[in-house]
Amino acid sequence: MRICVIGKFPPIQGGVSMRTYWSAHGLAARGHEVHVVTNAKETRSPFRMHMRAEDWKRCEAMYGTGSVTVHWTDPVDRSQSYIPLASPFVSKLAAIAAQVHSEHPFDVIFSYYLEPYGVAVISPPK
């Protein structure tokens, strides 16, 4: 099964991020293709964990026929500027999910927290 998870993920600290990480890897270990779409790289202190090089490598993994692939939003910079300046999380998450879905159609989409993750969920064409 091809699964998309739109939500918190390391380096965002906390229980939801940790559960998303372990759920994605647990599903992949059971043979599912899991795509995680997250804005986690945009998180700043004090809500961001310290990530070593080996921690970043552990975010994605292959488990025989299963896998975890993480699709990150880009941190806001001048190329994304508008007034007032803020990161358009919903738009970026939805655009990434739509792009990945067009390349690898999802069977299931899961999201937790309405804003911004739930709003970014797309409905696959039937």
C-alpha positions in Angstrom: 0.0 0.0 0.0 1.2 3.5 -0.8 0.7 5.8 2.2 1.1 9.6 2.5 1.6 11.1 5.9 1.4 14.9 6.1 2.5 16.1 9.5 5.0 16.7 12.2 8.3 14.8 12.0 11.8 15.1 13.4 13.4 17.6 14.0 10.2 18.9 15.4 10.4 17.8 19.0 7.6 16.2 21.0 5.3 13.2 21.1 3.4 13.7 17.9 6.6 14.0 15.9 8.0 10.9 17.6 4.9 8.9 16.9 4.7 9.9 13.3 8.4 8.8 12.9 7.8 5.4 14.5 4.5 4.9 12.7 6.0 5.6 9.3 8.9 3.3 9.9 6.6 0.6 11.4 4.4 0.7 8.3 7.4 0.5 6.0 8.8 -2.5 7.9 5.5 -4.2 7.1 6.0 -3.6 3.4 4.3 -0.3 2.8 5.6 2.6 0.8 5.4 5.6 3.1 5.8 9.2 1.9 6.1 11.8 4.7 5.4 15.4 3.7 6.5 17.8 6.4 7.7 21.3 7.2 9.9 20.0 10.0 13.1 21.6 8.6 11.5 25.0 9.1 11.1 24.5 12.8 13.2 26.8 15.0 14.4 26.7 18.6 13.0 26.0 21.1 10.8 23.5 19.2 13.6 21.9 17.2 15.7 19.0 18.3 19.4 18.8 17.6 20.0 16.5 14.7 23.3 14.8 14.0 24.2 13.6 10.5 23.3 10.1 11.4 19.9 11.3 12.8 19.1 12.9 9.4 20.0 9.6 7.7 17.6 7.7 9.9 14.6 9.8 8.8 14.4 7.7 5.6 14.9 4.0 5.3 14.3 0.9 3.1 12.8 -2.2 4.6 12.7 -4.9 1.9 9.7 -4.0 -0.1 8.7 -1.1 2.2 10.3 2.3 2.5 10.0 5.7 4.1 10.7 8.8 1.9 10.6 12.2 3.4 9.6 15.3 1.4 10.6 18.5 3.1 9.3 22.0 2.5 12.0 24.6 1.9 12.6 27.2 4.6 11.2 30.6 3.7 13.7 32.8 1.9 13.6 35.8 -0.5 12.4 33.6 -3.4 9.1 33.1 -1.5 8.7 36.6 -0.3 5.4 38.5 -0.1 3.8 40.9 2.3 3.6 40.1 5.2 6.5 37.8 5.1 5.7 34.3 6.5 6.1 30.8 5.3 3.0 29.6 3.4 3.0 26.2 5.0 -0.3 25.0 3.7 0.5 25.9 0.1 3.9 24.3 0.3 2.7 21.1 2.0 -0.2 20.7 -0.5 2.0 21.4 -3.5 4.5 18.8 -2.4 1.8 16.2 -1.7 0.1 16.9 -5.0 3.4 16.5 -6.9 4.3 13.2 -5.1 0.8 11.9 -5.6 1.1 12.6 -9.4 4.2 10.5 -9.5 3.2 7.8 -7.0 -0.6 7.7 -6.5 -1.5 7.2 -2.8 -3.9 4.6 -1.5 -4.2 6.4 1.9 -3.5 9.9 3.1 -3.2 10.5 6.8 -2.8 13.8 8.6 -2.9 15.0 12.2 -3.6 18.6 13.3 -6.0 20.6 11.1 -3.6 23.6 10.6 -1.5 23.4 8.5 -1.3 19.6 7.9 -5.0 18.7 7.6 -5.8 21.6 5.4 -3.0 20.5 3.0 -4.5 17.0 2.5 -5.5 16.3 -1.1 -8.1 14.0 -2.4 -6.7 11.6 -5.0 -8.6 11.6 -8.3 -10.9 8.6 -8.7 
